[in-house]
Amino acid sequence: MISLKSLVKTMKEAKLTAPKKGVETPLDAKIQIPGHGVMTRKQLQGGIQRMLTETTKYVKKGQIENAYNVLYKRTLLKGFLETEIKHSGK
């Protein structure tokens, strides 16, 4: 049987942090990425770094089409960047 106390605890843990203008969201706060899901801001920044590193590797290998696809055809990078900007306090 689920107790009310444990239910309230999990509800607080699942709470998403909304972006506020002029206030930077902490790195350990859970945020919603449109069309992707929920993750911490630190995980979001790591995801952005991985995608840009992947793009750099494609450019160094001369695979320009793959680099173009990562930057412009994947909406995931765009969603990550837009969410990071919103939560950076700007």
BELQUIBEL-V821736 format. One record per helix or strand of 3 or more residues. SS is the DSSP state (h for helix, s for strand). FROM is the first residue (numbers start at 1). LEN is the number of residues. Records with the same first field share a line. If there is no record, write none. Layout:
SS = FROM-LEN ; FROM-LEN
This chain:
h = 4-10 ; 41-21 ; 64-10 ; 75-13
s = 30-4 ; 37-4
